[in-house]
C-alpha cells in the first residue's frame, strides 16, 4: 500500500470513520532513520529507571543477592522475547500500535486497547516527573537555597513534553547523551557504595530470608518493563530495515539492540539497588544518594542530576509520552497532530497529580496488569499465530474494510477480557502473564472457529 495523507471516504460505510492521518500512515523509507545502535541507546534510556534500583533494594533480604540478579535477567529475557515479537509489526509494516490494533479489535474497538495503554502511561509520566523534580529540588536547595517543588515539576514536565513532541530523532539524540551518562554514573554509585561501606565479595554471598518466591520476583522484574511490548512498534516503525522480510533477518538488529539495551542495564541497576539495600537498608534512591553523598555537595549534585533526572527524562519520553501521543492522534487523525497530542498527554499527566496516589500503587499496578495482559496475548496470537505476520494494510485505513467485524468491534477480542481479567485477579502476583496466556489462547480459538468464518480475513486465507 502506498502511504497517503488523503482521507479514504466513506463508501459503503455509514459510520463516517476517519482512519487516515499523515502521522499514523506506514512510514516511508526516508522516515526510517534510526540505526540499530541508535535503537540500543533508546532502549537503555527507556529501561534505566529508578524502579530497577527500588526493586533490587526491596527484594533484599527476602531473596539472596544472586537470586535477585538472576530474576532480573530471566524476567527480562521474557520481556525481550515479547518486545521482538511485537516489534516486528512496526519494523515490517511501519505502523504504530494504535493502527495495528484495528486488526484484532476492529476500527472503533481499537480505541479501547489504545486508551488502556495510554492512560497508565500518562499516570506514570506525571509520577516519574514528580520523582525527578524531587531530585532537582534537592539540588536547588543545596546550591541556591531555593525550594519550590511545584514550579520545578512544571518546568521539568515542560522540558520532557517538548523533547517528545519533537519526534523520534530528538528522543534518540537525547538518549545518545543520556545512555553513557547513566551507565557511568551507575558504575560510580556502585563503586562508591562498596568502598564507603567496606563491602566484600562475601557480603553478597548470603541466603535469602524468605517472603518472596523466585517466580514472584521474576514476575515483578518483568512487570516493570513489559508494558512496552504492547506498543514498541511505535518506535520500531522508524528503524532502518533490510530487504529480506524473513523474521530472523529483518529483526536481527532489533533483537541485539533490545537484548543488550534491556537485560544488561536492568540487571546492572537492580544490582546497584541491591548493593544499596545491603549497605544502607534503604530503598529510596533519592534518600540513599542524599545520605551517601551528602558530605560532598558537588558529587551529590552530579549523581542526583545524572542518575535521577536523566533516567526520568529518557524513560518518560519513549515509554510514557510517545504511546499516548499516537493513541490520541488515532482518535482524531484528521484533527490532531502528534505534537499537540503529546502536549495534551503531558499536561493531563501533571494536572491529575498522580503522586497523590502513591499509596495505591500496588492496586493500580494490578489493574493495569489485568487489562494489558489480554491485549498483549491477543496481539501475539493475532499477528503471529493467525495472520502469520501478514496484514491487509489497505483495509486498515479503509472504513468498511475487513476489520469492520460487528459494527466496527471484534467480539472475540472483547470476550477475551473476561477470562483474562478474572484469571489475573485470582492470581495477582502473576496477573499479567496469566491474563496474557489465557487471553491469547481464548482469542485464537474464537477467531479461528467463529469470527474468521463469519467475517473473512484475507490474511487467514493465505
Buried (B, 14 or more C-beta within 10 A) or exposed (E): BEBEEEBBEBEEBEEEBBBBBBBBBBBEEEBBBBBBBBBBBBBBBBBBBBBBBBBBBBBBBBBBBBBBBBBBBBBBBBBBBBBBBBBBBBBBBBBBBBBBBBBBBBBBBBBBBBBBBBBBBBBBBBBBBBBBBBBBBBBBEBEEEEEEBEEBBBEBBBBBBBBBBBBBEBBBBBBBEBBEBBBEBBEBBBEBBBEEBEBEEEBBEEEBEEEBEBBBBBBBBBBBBBBBBBBBBBBBBBBBBEEEEEBEEBBBBBBBBBBBBBBBBBBBBBBBBBBBBBBBEBBBBBBBBBBBBEEEEEBBBBBBBBBBBBBBBBBBBBBBBBBBBBBBBBBEBEEBBBBBBBBBBBBBBBEBEBBEBEEEEEEBBBBBBBBBBBBBBBBBBBBBBBBEBBBBBEBBBBBBBBBBBBEBBBBBBBBBBEBBBEBBBEEBBBBBBBBBBBBBBBBBEBBBEEBBEEBEBBBBEE
